[in-house]
């Protein structure tokens, strides 16, 4: 198996899957259970599910839906959205998810990360940073599905996440989300140069060339995408897809 993982990121909204553009304008994609079954057949490396309304609505994860998803999946899975307590973390892991992804709670309840790492190990805990580039070229951090701007600078927050014990960083680039215009290589180089854990790039991928560029030029450990794996063609017809294993092996280390 390739060292570089190729990871579809699926967005939950209610009981359905959606795809956003720049974290806005969610478009309905389909049923998450059916999507999992298709990805099973395509033998994906890993699946990420993010509930984009849980934290803004001040609610926890939809455990019933997550149990249904976990019951169908044959690949490792990670979940993020609405996680605010260690009890929620324990329940998600008990359903069969291998990793949890924490963004908003990293600012408001960092002890949840510290306790989760102590129980499950760093390899199971992913720190997510949602990043937006300003007109002046600065990078700002957001939480609550990009509705709350955080005052802490990115380098300091990354340092804090590493100190809490996260084993992986997921970088979600807000202004590239759903655009399929390529990853923000400058941002990702900045992240990888400031942490000593694997970094997952998300936001902007349009194809294998973007995967190759970000791995070669930004020292990325895994590539993630949303629109690329749920749309095909210039008119963005909805179709669950994933590159063939041979194509991945030829292009990625």
HELIX and SHEET records of a PDB file:
HELIX    1   1 UNK A   32  UNK A   41  1                                  10    
HELIX    2   2 UNK A   63  UNK A   72  1                                  10    
HELIX    3   3 UNK A   86  UNK A   95  1                                  10    
HELIX    4   4 UNK A  104  UNK A  108  1                                   5    
HELIX    5   5 UNK A  110  UNK A  120  1                                  11    
HELIX    6   6 UNK A  122  UNK A  124  5                                   3    
HELIX    7   7 UNK A  154  UNK A  164  1                                  11    
HELIX    8   8 UNK A  174  UNK A  176  5                                   3    
HELIX    9   9 UNK A  185  UNK A  192  1                                   8    
HELIX   10  10 UNK A  208  UNK A  218  1                                  11    
HELIX   11  11 UNK A  227  UNK A  230  1                                   4    
HELIX   12  12 UNK A  245  UNK A  251  1                                   7    
SHEET    1   A 9 UNK A  24  UNK A  31  0                                        
SHEET    2   A 9 UNK A  16  UNK A  21 -1                                        
SHEET    3   A 9 UNK A   5  UNK A  13 -1                                        
SHEET    4   A 9 UNK A  46  UNK A  51  1                                        
SHEET    5   A 9 UNK A  76  UNK A  80  1                                        
SHEET    6   A 9 UNK A  99  UNK A 102  1                                        
SHEET    7   A 9 UNK A 125  UNK A 133  1                                        
SHEET    8   A 9 UNK A 139  UNK A 143 -1                                        
SHEET    9   A 9 UNK A 148  UNK A 149 -1                                        
SHEET    1   B 6 UNK A  24  UNK A  31  0                                        
SHEET    2   B 6 UNK A  16  UNK A  21 -1                                        
SHEET    3   B 6 UNK A   5  UNK A  13 -1                                        
SHEET    4   B 6 UNK A 222  UNK A 225  1                                        
SHEET    5   B 6 UNK A 198  UNK A 202  1                                        
SHEET    6   B 6 UNK A 168  UNK A 173  1                                        
SHEET    1   C 2 UNK A 231  UNK A 232  0                                        
SHEET    2   C 2 UNK A 237  UNK A 238 -1                                        
END                                                                             
